[in-house]
Amino acid sequence: MDAASTVDGGTFGGEQRKWWTLGAVSLGLFMIMLDNTVVNVALPSIERDLGMSLSQLEWVVTGYALTFAAFMLTGGKLADLLGRRLVFVAGLAVFTAASLACGLAGSADMLIGARVVQGIGAAMMNPATLSIITATFPPRQRGTAIGIWAGVSALALAIGPLVGGLLSEHVDWSWIFFVNVPVGIAAIVAAFVFIDESRDTSRNQRPDVPGLVTSAVGLFALTYALIEANNHGWSSPRILGAFALAAVSLTAFVVLELRQRRPMLNLALFRNPTFSGANVSMLLVALAMFGVFFYVSLYVQQILGYSPVEAGASFLPATVLIAVLSPNVGRLVDRIGSRWLTGSGMTLLALSLVLFSRLGTASGYWDILPGLVLMGIGMALTMTPTTAAAMSSVPHDQAGVGSAVLNSMRQVGGSLGIAITGAIVAHVTSTSLAAGDTRPEAFVNGFQRGLEIAALIALAGAVVAVATMRTHRQRQLPLEEPALQEAA
């Protein structure tokens, strides 16, 4: 077994040490996922204290999202090349220092700049978390470990608005960043104590600089265009130029990778239908659900009159279900595989979106609750199996890049989902207003139509998952043994 897949038992013993490793990785993961959403409800306080314009306020959120997405592939490749623990710890250090700078920021420019650096640190850490798990856990336990990973990620994303609301209302908005500092330091110490180093051990490894540059530029331009399209207009020169730059850069990336002897991303990975299907499924679930999180939050605040803290707390039923069910779903993945679990999960998500699309101006929380319950179960049944399928279908020495591709699909799908849902909501809302509807009625009409489209996307994801993902036994065969794959 190569070094990339070997885990030293260490001081704590092999079996126990694996779970300590998972705990150390989850600590860092929780921090970076929390920062995806914790800032949103603190924006009014930040605007007041720093005198920020609306466009500057948007960049507090998008600056983090842009660099997070743009440098994901780079972070995954560096983790495989230089060492997964090394890159994970380096990302933790960058993220923790940038969090301190965010909390101390006295101007809009300083805060935005620190958020951009935070995104770079997160892009280094996130792919490394999954590749460390893949290198540490054997196939029979990998689904359970990834289930815990998915549960931690979902919990952090969902409680972010609640934590942000509590801290900004009762302490100060700067503490949404300061809390990262002790957590980051603890995670760095835990990483050195519990995580063993692993890397790509194949010969003649070297950085693929053209691949790193073209992928980063392409992902940055694509994510920027998707995030800003509704602000500037889909046909504006700025957005069309960003899409054109993304198309040219990503095409150049593919051409370069096909011709490189040691490419940054081995495109042969996509010949594996499980890997391709898992990535398309991740893209579609993010496309369907990210806009929903955003617009359901707006619905409960603007239509039902919830405070930011109440809006964050309203998602707790779904959050608790995801956090509780994900490890158990991981154990099911270890036994029966990902195919039908993912298909079932995305079908439940489609049903939850249909329920949300029936909400109106007179609805209450009890009308929202069934959709939240189905969403929690559906997300648990989708995210863990999809992630396990993707990571079980790549060789251990390419786990960092495989993780980066999957996470890039999630980030791009999420940005695209918010942009498309936003465009649908805006178009239907303006049409309803022109027809004489009140503003709440017009918003609800747009909200309903956007969720109906999202339900169709989730259903398409279920079809893709069932059609492409192989059985669990086939997925566990390593790609390094093509004869076994052929036999399967």
FENQUIDA-V824887 format. One record per pair of residues at least 4 apart in sequence whose C-alpha atoms are under 8 Angstrom apart, sorted by the first residue. I is the first residue (numbers start at 1). J is the second residue. Records with the same first field share a line. If there is no record, write none. Layout:
I = J + J
This chain:
1 = 5 + 6
2 = 6 + 201
3 = 7 + 198 + 199 + 200 + 201
4 = 135 + 198 + 199 + 200 + 201 + 396 + 397
5 = 134 + 135 + 136 + 198 + 396 + 397
6 = 135 + 136 + 198
7 = 14 + 135 + 136 + 196
8 = 14 + 196
9 = 13 + 14 + 15 + 17
10 = 14 + 17
12 = 16 + 17
13 = 17
14 = 18
15 = 19
16 = 20
17 = 21 + 194
18 = 22 + 136 + 137
19 = 23
20 = 24 + 194
21 = 25 + 191 + 194 + 195
22 = 26 + 133 + 145 + 149
23 = 27
24 = 28 + 187 + 190 + 191 + 194 + 195
25 = 29 + 129 + 132 + 187 + 191
26 = 30 + 129 + 149 + 152
27 = 31 + 183 + 187
28 = 32 + 92 + 125 + 183 + 184 + 187
29 = 33 + 125 + 126 + 129 + 152 + 153
30 = 34 + 152 + 153 + 155 + 156
31 = 35 + 156 + 180 + 183 + 184
32 = 36 + 122 + 126
33 = 37 + 153 + 156 + 157
34 = 38 + 156 + 157 + 159 + 160
35 = 39 + 157 + 160
36 = 61 + 64 + 65 + 157 + 160
37 = 157 + 158 + 160 + 161
38 = 42 + 157 + 159 + 160 + 161 + 162 + 163 + 164 + 165 + 176
39 = 43 + 61 + 160 + 161 + 164 + 176
40 = 61 + 161 + 164
41 = 161 + 164 + 165 + 308 + 309
42 = 46 + 164 + 165 + 168 + 173
43 = 47 + 57
44 = 48
45 = 49 + 168 + 173
46 = 50 + 51 + 52 + 173
47 = 51 + 52 + 53 + 57
48 = 52
50 = 106 + 107 + 108
51 = 108
52 = 56 + 57 + 108
53 = 57
54 = 58
55 = 59
56 = 60 + 108 + 112
57 = 61
58 = 62
59 = 63 + 112
60 = 64 + 111 + 112 + 115
61 = 65 + 115
62 = 66 + 227
63 = 67 + 112 + 113 + 115 + 116 + 119
64 = 68 + 115 + 116 + 117 + 118 + 119 + 120
65 = 69 + 119 + 411
66 = 70 + 116 + 119 + 220 + 223 + 224
67 = 71 + 116 + 117 + 119 + 120 + 123 + 220
68 = 72 + 119 + 120 + 121 + 122 + 123
69 = 123 + 219 + 220 + 223 + 408 + 411 + 412
70 = 123 + 215 + 216 + 217 + 218 + 219 + 220 + 223
71 = 75 + 120 + 123 + 124 + 216 + 219
72 = 76 + 123 + 124 + 126 + 127 + 404 + 405 + 407 + 408
73 = 77 + 212 + 215 + 216 + 401 + 404 + 405 + 408
74 = 78 + 123 + 124 + 212 + 215 + 216
75 = 79 + 87 + 123 + 124 + 125 + 127 + 128 + 400 + 404
76 = 80 + 124 + 127 + 128 + 399 + 400 + 401 + 402 + 403 + 404
77 = 81 + 264 + 265 + 400 + 401
78 = 82 + 83 + 84 + 87 + 207 + 400
79 = 83 + 84 + 85 + 86 + 87 + 88 + 124 + 127 + 128 + 199 + 400
80 = 84 + 198 + 199 + 200 + 397 + 398 + 399 + 400 + 401
81 = 199 + 200 + 205 + 206 + 207
82 = 86 + 87 + 199
83 = 87 + 197 + 198 + 199 + 200
84 = 88 + 128 + 131 + 132 + 197 + 198 + 199 + 400
85 = 89 + 128 + 132 + 191 + 192 + 195 + 196 + 197 + 198
86 = 90 + 197
87 = 91 + 124 + 125 + 128
88 = 92 + 124 + 125 + 126 + 128 + 129
89 = 93 + 125 + 188 + 191
90 = 94 + 121 + 124 + 125
91 = 95 + 120 + 121 + 122 + 123 + 124 + 125
92 = 96 + 121 + 122 + 125 + 184 + 187 + 188
93 = 97 + 121 + 184 + 185 + 188
94 = 98 + 117 + 118 + 120 + 121
95 = 99 + 117 + 118 + 119 + 120 + 121 + 122 + 184
96 = 100 + 118 + 180 + 181 + 184 + 185
97 = 101 + 181
98 = 102 + 114 + 115 + 117 + 118
99 = 103 + 114 + 115 + 118 + 177 + 178 + 180 + 181
100 = 104 + 177 + 178 + 180 + 181
101 = 105 + 110 + 111 + 114
102 = 110 + 111 + 114 + 115 + 174 + 177
103 = 173 + 174 + 175 + 176 + 177 + 178
104 = 174
105 = 110 + 111
106 = 110 + 111
107 = 111
108 = 112
109 = 113
110 = 114
111 = 115
112 = 116
113 = 117
114 = 118
115 = 119
116 = 120
117 = 121
118 = 122
119 = 123
120 = 124
121 = 125
122 = 126
123 = 127
124 = 128
125 = 129
126 = 130 + 404 + 407
127 = 131 + 400 + 401 + 403 + 404 + 407
128 = 132 + 400 + 403
129 = 133
130 = 134 + 146 + 391 + 399 + 400 + 403
131 = 135 + 396 + 399 + 400 + 403
132 = 136 + 198
133 = 137 + 142 + 145 + 146
134 = 138 + 142 + 391 + 392 + 396 + 399
135 = 198 + 396 + 399
137 = 141 + 142 + 145
138 = 142
139 = 143 + 334 + 392 + 476
140 = 334 + 335
141 = 145 + 331 + 334
142 = 146 + 330 + 334 + 388
143 = 147 + 329 + 330 + 331 + 332 + 333 + 334 + 384 + 385 + 388
144 = 148 + 327 + 328 + 329 + 330 + 331 + 333 + 334
145 = 149 + 327 + 330
146 = 150 + 327 + 330 + 384 + 387 + 388
147 = 151 + 326 + 327 + 328 + 329 + 330 + 331 + 384 + 385
148 = 152 + 323 + 326 + 327 + 330
149 = 153
150 = 154 + 323 + 326 + 380 + 383 + 384
151 = 155 + 322 + 323 + 324 + 325 + 326 + 327 + 380
152 = 156 + 323
153 = 157
154 = 158 + 319 + 322 + 323
155 = 159 + 319 + 320 + 322 + 323
156 = 160
158 = 162 + 312 + 315 + 316 + 319
159 = 163 + 312 + 313 + 316 + 319
160 = 164 + 312
161 = 165 + 308 + 309 + 311 + 312
162 = 166 + 308 + 309 + 310 + 311 + 312 + 313
163 = 167 + 176
164 = 168 + 173 + 176
165 = 169 + 308 + 309 + 312
166 = 170 + 171 + 309
167 = 171 + 172 + 173 + 175 + 176
168 = 172 + 173 + 174 + 175 + 176
169 = 173
171 = 175
172 = 176
173 = 177
174 = 178
175 = 179
176 = 180
177 = 181
178 = 182
179 = 183
180 = 184
181 = 185
182 = 186
183 = 187
184 = 188
185 = 189
186 = 190
187 = 191
188 = 192
189 = 193
190 = 194 + 195
191 = 195
192 = 196
199 = 397
200 = 205 + 396 + 397 + 398
201 = 397
202 = 397
204 = 262
205 = 262
206 = 262
207 = 264
208 = 212 + 262 + 263 + 264
209 = 213
210 = 214 + 253 + 256
211 = 215 + 253 + 256 + 257 + 263 + 264
212 = 216 + 264
213 = 217
214 = 218 + 249 + 250 + 252 + 253
215 = 219 + 249 + 250 + 253
216 = 220
217 = 221 + 246 + 249
218 = 222 + 245 + 246 + 247 + 248 + 249 + 250
219 = 223 + 246 + 250
220 = 224 + 246
221 = 225 + 242 + 243 + 245 + 246
222 = 226 + 242 + 243 + 245 + 246 + 412
223 = 227 + 412 + 415
224 = 228 + 242
225 = 229 + 239 + 240 + 242 + 243
226 = 415 + 416 + 419
227 = 415 + 416 + 418 + 419
228 = 232 + 233 + 239
229 = 233 + 234 + 239 + 419
230 = 234 + 419 + 422 + 423
232 = 236 + 238 + 239
233 = 239
234 = 239 + 240
235 = 239 + 240
236 = 240
237 = 241
238 = 242
239 = 243
240 = 244
241 = 245
242 = 246
243 = 247
244 = 248
245 = 249
246 = 250
247 = 251
248 = 252
249 = 253
250 = 254
251 = 255
252 = 256
253 = 257
254 = 258
255 = 259
256 = 260 + 263
257 = 263 + 264 + 265 + 266 + 267
258 = 263 + 267
259 = 263
264 = 401
265 = 401
267 = 271
268 = 272
269 = 275 + 276 + 394
270 = 275 + 276
271 = 275 + 276
272 = 276 + 393
273 = 277 + 468 + 469 + 470
274 = 278 + 389 + 390 + 393 + 468 + 469 + 470 + 475
275 = 279 + 389 + 390 + 391 + 393 + 394 + 469
276 = 280 + 390 + 468
277 = 281 + 464 + 465 + 468 + 469
278 = 282 + 386 + 387 + 389 + 390 + 465 + 469
279 = 283 + 386 + 390 + 405 + 406 + 409
280 = 284 + 409 + 461 + 464
281 = 285 + 386 + 461 + 462 + 464 + 465
282 = 286 + 383 + 386 + 406 + 409 + 410 + 413
283 = 287 + 409 + 410 + 412 + 413 + 414
284 = 288 + 413 + 457 + 458 + 460 + 461
285 = 289 + 346 + 413 + 457 + 458 + 461
286 = 290 + 410 + 411 + 413 + 414 + 417
287 = 291 + 413 + 414 + 415 + 416 + 417 + 418 + 454 + 457
288 = 292 + 414 + 417 + 454 + 455 + 457 + 458
289 = 293 + 414 + 417 + 454
290 = 294 + 414 + 415 + 417 + 418
291 = 295 + 414 + 417 + 418 + 419 + 421 + 422
292 = 296 + 418 + 421 + 451 + 454
293 = 297
294 = 298 + 418
295 = 299 + 447
296 = 300
297 = 301 + 311 + 312
298 = 302 + 303
299 = 303 + 304 + 444
300 = 304 + 305 + 306 + 311
301 = 305 + 306 + 307 + 308 + 311
302 = 306 + 440
303 = 361 + 440
304 = 361 + 363 + 364
306 = 310 + 311
307 = 311
308 = 312
309 = 313
310 = 314
311 = 315
312 = 316
315 = 319 + 372
316 = 320
317 = 321 + 369 + 372 + 373 + 376
318 = 322 + 372 + 373 + 374 + 375 + 376 + 377
319 = 323 + 376
320 = 324 + 376
321 = 325 + 373 + 376 + 377 + 380
322 = 326 + 376 + 377 + 379 + 380
323 = 327 + 380
324 = 328
325 = 329 + 377 + 380
326 = 330 + 380 + 381 + 384
327 = 331
328 = 332
329 = 333 + 380 + 381 + 384 + 385
330 = 334 + 384 + 385
331 = 335
332 = 336 + 337
333 = 337 + 338 + 341 + 385 + 388 + 472
334 = 472
335 = 472
336 = 471 + 472
337 = 341 + 385 + 389 + 471 + 472 + 473
338 = 342 + 385 + 386 + 388 + 389 + 469 + 471 + 472
339 = 343 + 385 + 465 + 466 + 469 + 470 + 471
340 = 344 + 465 + 466
341 = 345 + 381 + 382 + 385
342 = 346 + 381 + 382 + 383 + 385 + 386 + 462 + 465 + 466
343 = 347 + 382 + 461 + 462 + 463 + 465 + 466
344 = 348 + 378 + 381 + 382 + 462
345 = 349 + 377 + 378 + 379 + 380 + 381 + 382 + 462
346 = 350 + 378 + 379 + 381 + 382 + 458 + 459 + 461 + 462
347 = 351 + 378 + 458 + 459 + 462
348 = 352 + 374 + 375 + 377 + 378
349 = 353 + 374 + 375 + 378 + 379 + 455 + 458
350 = 354 + 454 + 455 + 456 + 457 + 458 + 459
351 = 355 + 371 + 374 + 455
352 = 356 + 370 + 371 + 372 + 374 + 375
353 = 357 + 371 + 451 + 452 + 454 + 455
354 = 358 + 451 + 452 + 455
355 = 359 + 368 + 370 + 371
356 = 368 + 371 + 448 + 451
357 = 447 + 448 + 449 + 450 + 451 + 452
358 = 448
359 = 363 + 367 + 368 + 444 + 448
360 = 441 + 444
361 = 440 + 441 + 444
363 = 367 + 368
364 = 368
365 = 369
366 = 370
367 = 371
368 = 372
369 = 373
370 = 374
371 = 375
372 = 376
373 = 377
374 = 378
375 = 379
376 = 380
377 = 381
378 = 382
379 = 383
380 = 384
381 = 385
382 = 386
383 = 387
384 = 388
385 = 389
386 = 390
387 = 391 + 406
388 = 392
389 = 393 + 469 + 475
390 = 394 + 402 + 403 + 406
391 = 399 + 402 + 403
392 = 475 + 476 + 478
393 = 475 + 476 + 477 + 478 + 479
394 = 398 + 399 + 402 + 478 + 479
395 = 399 + 478 + 479 + 480
398 = 402
399 = 403
400 = 404
401 = 405
402 = 406
403 = 407
404 = 408
405 = 409
406 = 410
407 = 411
408 = 412
409 = 413
410 = 414
411 = 415
412 = 416
413 = 417
414 = 418
415 = 419
416 = 420
417 = 421
418 = 422
419 = 423
420 = 424
421 = 425 + 450 + 451 + 454
422 = 426 + 450
423 = 427
424 = 428 + 446 + 449 + 450
425 = 429 + 443 + 445 + 446 + 447 + 449 + 450
426 = 430 + 446
427 = 431 + 446
428 = 432 + 442 + 443 + 445 + 446 + 449
429 = 433 + 439 + 442 + 443 + 444 + 445 + 446
430 = 434 + 442
431 = 435 + 442
432 = 436 + 437 + 441 + 442 + 445
433 = 437 + 438 + 439 + 442
437 = 441 + 442
438 = 442
439 = 443
440 = 444
441 = 445
442 = 446
443 = 447
444 = 448
445 = 449
446 = 450
447 = 451
448 = 452
449 = 453
450 = 454
451 = 455
452 = 456
453 = 457
454 = 458
455 = 459
456 = 460
457 = 461
458 = 462
459 = 463
460 = 464
461 = 465
462 = 466
463 = 467
464 = 468
465 = 469
470 = 474 + 475
471 = 475
472 = 476
473 = 477
474 = 485 + 488
477 = 481 + 484 + 485
478 = 485
479 = 485
481 = 485
482 = 486
483 = 487
484 = 488
